[in-house]
């Protein structure tokens, strides 16, 4: 879920043309959850194949990546590794919330309330290991690079942006800012207008440092201390850090130093390569059409489009050598 800064974070609307020629580091888990949440039927249930397997995530991955590639944007997907131990408690809380949403969905279904069914179904988003593995498999078949982060995917994305290997982090959350990402791009995985957040502008607008921003997040609540300090929202948190009163509140925050260390010195890796590979056309047909029951009529033109994009990019690279 990430930290909830509300409306305090300045952002500006951009278009895909502003991202042309750029490499974007995509927080894989965040994007997959977005696909799972938004690509649904009228009653809120996700897309499934004839075997009952959820296919919403693959739908989003396939078409959204081609959409970016057509605009000369290079996507590189980053997936979570082993999370910090503090995150396990958050996972347990989320599991309970989803179980409650499942109960509400069943009740709404029994009463035939379609709108309520859709609302509660969107809250029941489970990404099991098979969906994640198949998502990586699909990316490989498409020739799109992905990286296994040693820990938090968003931290790895932010590191790549700070190094200059990517222009910005693609995520709906603001956590990448806490890891020092200079730019965050929102809404690529949704149908809303694209937004760009720049860290320098955020800090200047709020009149604080990056360390203050991290403290604000901890006061409000992060994935490692859900709920934060009782009674403190974004505006009060900003007031506290600007007036240098953080020390008065650290005693109310279990594991404060450990949480801060996660953001300041996350586990990341330099073991990655950002390179588009030739798509596996036959493999894509088997996976999407034969296994996942995607429409052949719709899929085949997009696979051809993917081939042409690769050939065009590869030709441009070869010509650059001569």
NUVOLUM-150842 format. One record per residue (C-alpha): residue number from 1; x, y, z. Coordinates in steps of 0.1 Angstrom, whole numbers. Layout:
BEGIN
{resi:NUM	X:X	Y:Y	Z:Z} .
...
# end
This chain:
BEGIN
{resi:1	X:0	Y:0	Z:0} .
{resi:2	X:29	Y:24	Z:7} .
{resi:3	X:29	Y:56	Z:27} .
{resi:4	X:-1	Y:79	Z:24} .
{resi:5	X:11	Y:115	Z:19} .
{resi:6	X:-23	Y:126	Z:7} .
{resi:7	X:-23	Y:158	Z:-14} .
{resi:8	X:10	Y:171	Z:0} .
{resi:9	X:32	Y:157	Z:-28} .
{resi:10	X:34	Y:180	Z:-58} .
{resi:11	X:30	Y:164	Z:-92} .
{resi:12	X:25	Y:175	Z:-128} .
{resi:13	X:6	Y:159	Z:-156} .
{resi:14	X:27	Y:146	Z:-185} .
{resi:15	X:22	Y:126	Z:-217} .
{resi:16	X:38	Y:96	Z:-232} .
{resi:17	X:57	Y:118	Z:-255} .
{resi:18	X:76	Y:132	Z:-225} .
{resi:19	X:89	Y:97	Z:-218} .
{resi:20	X:100	Y:90	Z:-254} .
{resi:21	X:134	Y:75	Z:-255} .
{resi:22	X:135	Y:69	Z:-218} .
{resi:23	X:140	Y:37	Z:-197} .
{resi:24	X:116	Y:32	Z:-169} .
{resi:25	X:121	Y:9	Z:-139} .
{resi:26	X:88	Y:-6	Z:-131} .
{resi:27	X:79	Y:-18	Z:-96} .
{resi:28	X:67	Y:-52	Z:-107} .
{resi:29	X:46	Y:-62	Z:-77} .
{resi:30	X:29	Y:-28	Z:-76} .
{resi:31	X:20	Y:-30	Z:-113} .
{resi:32	X:7	Y:-66	Z:-111} .
{resi:33	X:-16	Y:-56	Z:-83} .
{resi:34	X:-28	Y:-27	Z:-104} .
{resi:35	X:-36	Y:-50	Z:-133} .
{resi:36	X:-53	Y:-75	Z:-110} .
{resi:37	X:-74	Y:-48	Z:-94} .
{resi:38	X:-84	Y:-29	Z:-125} .
{resi:39	X:-88	Y:-56	Z:-152} .
{resi:40	X:-121	Y:-72	Z:-142} .
{resi:41	X:-156	Y:-81	Z:-153} .
{resi:42	X:-187	Y:-61	Z:-144} .
{resi:43	X:-192	Y:-81	Z:-112} .
{resi:44	X:-157	Y:-74	Z:-101} .
{resi:45	X:-143	Y:-109	Z:-107} .
{resi:46	X:-109	Y:-111	Z:-125} .
{resi:47	X:-104	Y:-125	Z:-160} .
{resi:48	X:-99	Y:-162	Z:-161} .
{resi:49	X:-90	Y:-189	Z:-186} .
{resi:50	X:-110	Y:-221	Z:-191} .
{resi:51	X:-91	Y:-238	Z:-163} .
{resi:52	X:-102	Y:-211	Z:-138} .
{resi:53	X:-67	Y:-195	Z:-136} .
{resi:54	X:-66	Y:-157	Z:-133} .
{resi:55	X:-53	Y:-140	Z:-164} .
{resi:56	X:-59	Y:-103	Z:-157} .
{resi:57	X:-22	Y:-97	Z:-149} .
{resi:58	X:-10	Y:-113	Z:-182} .
{resi:59	X:-35	Y:-92	Z:-201} .
{resi:60	X:-21	Y:-60	Z:-185} .
{resi:61	X:15	Y:-71	Z:-190} .
{resi:62	X:12	Y:-80	Z:-226} .
{resi:63	X:-7	Y:-50	Z:-239} .
{resi:64	X:8	Y:-23	Z:-216} .
{resi:65	X:44	Y:-33	Z:-225} .
{resi:66	X:36	Y:-31	Z:-262} .
{resi:67	X:19	Y:3	Z:-256} .
{resi:68	X:51	Y:16	Z:-240} .
{resi:69	X:75	Y:1	Z:-266} .
{resi:70	X:55	Y:17	Z:-294} .
{resi:71	X:63	Y:51	Z:-278} .
{resi:72	X:100	Y:42	Z:-277} .
{resi:73	X:99	Y:37	Z:-240} .
{resi:74	X:121	Y:8	Z:-226} .
{resi:75	X:104	Y:-9	Z:-197} .
{resi:76	X:125	Y:-29	Z:-172} .
{resi:77	X:105	Y:-48	Z:-146} .
{resi:78	X:118	Y:-53	Z:-111} .
{resi:79	X:104	Y:-79	Z:-87} .
{resi:80	X:107	Y:-82	Z:-49} .
{resi:81	X:132	Y:-104	Z:-33} .
{resi:82	X:133	Y:-113	Z:5} .
{resi:83	X:115	Y:-85	Z:23} .
{resi:84	X:127	Y:-69	Z:56} .
{resi:85	X:114	Y:-89	Z:86} .
{resi:86	X:93	Y:-60	Z:97} .
{resi:87	X:71	Y:-64	Z:67} .
{resi:88	X:58	Y:-98	Z:77} .
{resi:89	X:34	Y:-83	Z:102} .
{resi:90	X:20	Y:-60	Z:76} .
{resi:91	X:13	Y:-90	Z:53} .
{resi:92	X:-7	Y:-107	Z:81} .
{resi:93	X:-28	Y:-76	Z:85} .
{resi:94	X:-34	Y:-74	Z:48} .
{resi:95	X:-44	Y:-111	Z:47} .
{resi:96	X:-71	Y:-104	Z:74} .
{resi:97	X:-84	Y:-73	Z:54} .
{resi:98	X:-87	Y:-95	Z:23} .
{resi:99	X:-106	Y:-122	Z:42} .
{resi:100	X:-130	Y:-96	Z:54} .
{resi:101	X:-135	Y:-83	Z:19} .
{resi:102	X:-141	Y:-118	Z:7} .
{resi:103	X:-170	Y:-122	Z:32} .
{resi:104	X:-185	Y:-89	Z:21} .
{resi:105	X:-182	Y:-99	Z:-15} .
{resi:106	X:-201	Y:-132	Z:-8} .
{resi:107	X:-228	Y:-113	Z:10} .
{resi:108	X:-232	Y:-88	Z:-18} .
{resi:109	X:-233	Y:-117	Z:-43} .
{resi:110	X:-261	Y:-134	Z:-24} .
{resi:111	X:-281	Y:-101	Z:-23} .
{resi:112	X:-274	Y:-95	Z:-60} .
{resi:113	X:-258	Y:-61	Z:-54} .
{resi:114	X:-235	Y:-57	Z:-85} .
{resi:115	X:-218	Y:-24	Z:-75} .
{resi:116	X:-209	Y:-37	Z:-40} .
{resi:117	X:-196	Y:-70	Z:-55} .
{resi:118	X:-173	Y:-50	Z:-78} .
{resi:119	X:-161	Y:-28	Z:-49} .
{resi:120	X:-152	Y:-57	Z:-26} .
{resi:121	X:-139	Y:-79	Z:-53} .
{resi:122	X:-112	Y:-53	Z:-61} .
{resi:123	X:-100	Y:-55	Z:-25} .
{resi:124	X:-94	Y:-93	Z:-28} .
{resi:125	X:-62	Y:-93	Z:-48} .
{resi:126	X:-40	Y:-123	Z:-43} .
{resi:127	X:-7	Y:-126	Z:-62} .
{resi:128	X:4	Y:-162	Z:-57} .
{resi:129	X:38	Y:-175	Z:-68} .
{resi:130	X:24	Y:-191	Z:-100} .
{resi:131	X:10	Y:-157	Z:-112} .
{resi:132	X:44	Y:-140	Z:-105} .
{resi:133	X:64	Y:-168	Z:-121} .
{resi:134	X:41	Y:-168	Z:-152} .
{resi:135	X:44	Y:-130	Z:-154} .
{resi:136	X:82	Y:-133	Z:-155} .
{resi:137	X:78	Y:-160	Z:-181} .
{resi:138	X:57	Y:-138	Z:-202} .
{resi:139	X:82	Y:-109	Z:-200} .
{resi:140	X:110	Y:-133	Z:-211} .
{resi:141	X:89	Y:-145	Z:-241} .
{resi:142	X:83	Y:-109	Z:-250} .
{resi:143	X:120	Y:-101	Z:-248} .
{resi:144	X:115	Y:-75	Z:-220} .
{resi:145	X:142	Y:-74	Z:-193} .
{resi:146	X:133	Y:-80	Z:-157} .
{resi:147	X:154	Y:-80	Z:-125} .
{resi:148	X:152	Y:-100	Z:-93} .
{resi:149	X:158	Y:-75	Z:-65} .
{resi:150	X:176	Y:-87	Z:-34} .
{resi:151	X:149	Y:-72	Z:-12} .
{resi:152	X:123	Y:-45	Z:-20} .
{resi:153	X:116	Y:-40	Z:-57} .
{resi:154	X:109	Y:-3	Z:-52} .
{resi:155	X:143	Y:2	Z:-36} .
{resi:156	X:161	Y:-15	Z:-65} .
{resi:157	X:141	Y:7	Z:-90} .
{resi:158	X:151	Y:38	Z:-71} .
{resi:159	X:188	Y:27	Z:-71} .
{resi:160	X:187	Y:23	Z:-108} .
{resi:161	X:173	Y:58	Z:-113} .
{resi:162	X:199	Y:73	Z:-90} .
{resi:163	X:226	Y:56	Z:-110} .
{resi:164	X:212	Y:70	Z:-142} .
{resi:165	X:203	Y:36	Z:-156} .
{resi:166	X:166	Y:45	Z:-157} .
{resi:167	X:148	Y:78	Z:-160} .
{resi:168	X:122	Y:72	Z:-134} .
{resi:169	X:104	Y:46	Z:-112} .
{resi:170	X:69	Y:35	Z:-123} .
{resi:171	X:48	Y:30	Z:-92} .
{resi:172	X:15	Y:41	Z:-78} .
{resi:173	X:31	Y:45	Z:-43} .
{resi:174	X:53	Y:72	Z:-31} .
{resi:175	X:78	Y:50	Z:-13} .
{resi:176	X:104	Y:53	Z:-42} .
{resi:177	X:109	Y:89	Z:-31} .
{resi:178	X:119	Y:77	Z:4} .
{resi:179	X:146	Y:56	Z:-12} .
{resi:180	X:159	Y:87	Z:-30} .
{resi:181	X:144	Y:81	Z:-65} .
{resi:182	X:147	Y:114	Z:-84} .
{resi:183	X:116	Y:108	Z:-104} .
{resi:184	X:84	Y:87	Z:-100} .
{resi:185	X:59	Y:82	Z:-129} .
{resi:186	X:24	Y:74	Z:-119} .
{resi:187	X:-6	Y:59	Z:-138} .
{resi:188	X:12	Y:41	Z:-166} .
{resi:189	X:-5	Y:9	Z:-153} .
{resi:190	X:-39	Y:26	Z:-151} .
{resi:191	X:-61	Y:46	Z:-175} .
{resi:192	X:-57	Y:79	Z:-156} .
{resi:193	X:-36	Y:108	Z:-169} .
{resi:194	X:2	Y:103	Z:-164} .
{resi:195	X:18	Y:121	Z:-135} .
{resi:196	X:54	Y:129	Z:-129} .
{resi:197	X:68	Y:135	Z:-94} .
{resi:198	X:103	Y:149	Z:-90} .
{resi:199	X:120	Y:145	Z:-56} .
{resi:200	X:138	Y:179	Z:-58} .
{resi:201	X:106	Y:197	Z:-64} .
{resi:202	X:89	Y:178	Z:-35} .
{resi:203	X:116	Y:187	Z:-10} .
{resi:204	X:117	Y:223	Z:-22} .
{resi:205	X:79	Y:227	Z:-21} .
{resi:206	X:76	Y:212	Z:14} .
{resi:207	X:108	Y:230	Z:26} .
{resi:208	X:123	Y:198	Z:40} .
{resi:209	X:152	Y:174	Z:34} .
{resi:210	X:150	Y:138	Z:23} .
{resi:211	X:156	Y:127	Z:59} .
{resi:212	X:126	Y:148	Z:70} .
{resi:213	X:105	Y:131	Z:43} .
{resi:214	X:114	Y:97	Z:56} .
{resi:215	X:105	Y:108	Z:91} .
{resi:216	X:72	Y:122	Z:79} .
{resi:217	X:65	Y:88	Z:63} .
{resi:218	X:73	Y:70	Z:95} .
{resi:219	X:50	Y:93	Z:115} .
{resi:220	X:22	Y:87	Z:91} .
{resi:221	X:28	Y:50	Z:87} .
{resi:222	X:48	Y:28	Z:63} .
{resi:223	X:48	Y:-8	Z:53} .
{resi:224	X:69	Y:-14	Z:84} .
{resi:225	X:48	Y:4	Z:109} .
{resi:226	X:13	Y:5	Z:97} .
{resi:227	X:-8	Y:33	Z:111} .
{resi:228	X:22	Y:53	Z:123} .
{resi:229	X:17	Y:74	Z:154} .
{resi:230	X:-19	Y:77	Z:164} .
{resi:231	X:-35	Y:110	Z:155} .
{resi:232	X:-8	Y:121	Z:131} .
{resi:233	X:-16	Y:127	Z:94} .
{resi:234	X:4	Y:142	Z:66} .
{resi:235	X:-1	Y:179	Z:75} .
{resi:236	X:8	Y:174	Z:112} .
{resi:237	X:38	Y:152	Z:103} .
{resi:238	X:51	Y:180	Z:80} .
{resi:239	X:47	Y:205	Z:108} .
{resi:240	X:66	Y:182	Z:132} .
{resi:241	X:96	Y:177	Z:110} .
{resi:242	X:97	Y:214	Z:99} .
{resi:243	X:98	Y:224	Z:135} .
{resi:244	X:125	Y:199	Z:144} .
{resi:245	X:103	Y:180	Z:169} .
{resi:246	X:108	Y:145	Z:156} .
{resi:247	X:127	Y:134	Z:187} .
{resi:248	X:95	Y:139	Z:208} .
{resi:249	X:78	Y:112	Z:189} .
{resi:250	X:104	Y:85	Z:183} .
{resi:251	X:96	Y:69	Z:216} .
{resi:252	X:61	Y:61	Z:203} .
{resi:253	X:75	Y:44	Z:172} .
{resi:254	X:87	Y:8	Z:177} .
{resi:255	X:118	Y:-1	Z:155} .
{resi:256	X:122	Y:36	Z:145} .
{resi:257	X:159	Y:33	Z:137} .
{resi:258	X:155	Y:0	Z:119} .
{resi:259	X:127	Y:14	Z:97} .
{resi:260	X:148	Y:45	Z:89} .
{resi:261	X:178	Y:23	Z:80} .
{resi:262	X:156	Y:3	Z:55} .
{resi:263	X:150	Y:35	Z:35} .
{resi:264	X:184	Y:50	Z:38} .
{resi:265	X:205	Y:19	Z:31} .
{resi:266	X:183	Y:-7	Z:13} .
{resi:267	X:196	Y:-39	Z:-1} .
{resi:268	X:202	Y:-35	Z:-39} .
{resi:269	X:222	Y:-51	Z:-66} .
{resi:270	X:243	Y:-40	Z:-97} .
{resi:271	X:238	Y:-74	Z:-112} .
{resi:272	X:214	Y:-66	Z:-140} .
{resi:273	X:214	Y:-58	Z:-177} .
{resi:274	X:188	Y:-36	Z:-195} .
{resi:275	X:185	Y:-50	Z:-230} .
{resi:276	X:155	Y:-59	Z:-252} .
{resi:277	X:157	Y:-94	Z:-267} .
{resi:278	X:141	Y:-109	Z:-297} .
{resi:279	X:105	Y:-120	Z:-288} .
{resi:280	X:97	Y:-157	Z:-289} .
{resi:281	X:68	Y:-156	Z:-312} .
{resi:282	X:58	Y:-193	Z:-310} .
{resi:283	X:63	Y:-193	Z:-272} .
{resi:284	X:40	Y:-163	Z:-269} .
{resi:285	X:13	Y:-180	Z:-290} .
{resi:286	X:14	Y:-211	Z:-268} .
{resi:287	X:13	Y:-191	Z:-236} .
{resi:288	X:-13	Y:-165	Z:-245} .
{resi:289	X:-36	Y:-184	Z:-269} .
{resi:290	X:-32	Y:-221	Z:-260} .
{resi:291	X:-27	Y:-218	Z:-222} .
{resi:292	X:-45	Y:-186	Z:-212} .
{resi:293	X:-73	Y:-186	Z:-238} .
{resi:294	X:-65	Y:-151	Z:-252} .
{resi:295	X:-83	Y:-142	Z:-284} .
{resi:296	X:-61	Y:-153	Z:-313} .
{resi:297	X:-76	Y:-126	Z:-335} .
{resi:298	X:-65	Y:-99	Z:-310} .
{resi:299	X:-32	Y:-113	Z:-299} .
{resi:300	X:-15	Y:-121	Z:-333} .
{resi:301	X:-15	Y:-85	Z:-346} .
{resi:302	X:1	Y:-74	Z:-313} .
{resi:303	X:28	Y:-101	Z:-315} .
{resi:304	X:36	Y:-89	Z:-351} .
{resi:305	X:38	Y:-54	Z:-337} .
{resi:306	X:62	Y:-66	Z:-310} .
{resi:307	X:84	Y:-82	Z:-337} .
{resi:308	X:85	Y:-50	Z:-358} .
{resi:309	X:94	Y:-29	Z:-327} .
{resi:310	X:123	Y:-52	Z:-319} .
{resi:311	X:136	Y:-52	Z:-355} .
{resi:312	X:133	Y:-15	Z:-357} .
{resi:313	X:152	Y:-10	Z:-325} .
{resi:314	X:178	Y:-36	Z:-334} .
{resi:315	X:184	Y:-20	Z:-368} .
{resi:316	X:189	Y:14	Z:-351} .
{resi:317	X:214	Y:-1	Z:-328} .
{resi:318	X:234	Y:-17	Z:-356} .
{resi:319	X:233	Y:15	Z:-377} .
{resi:320	X:248	Y:34	Z:-347} .
{resi:321	X:280	Y:13	Z:-351} .
{resi:322	X:286	Y:25	Z:-387} .
# end
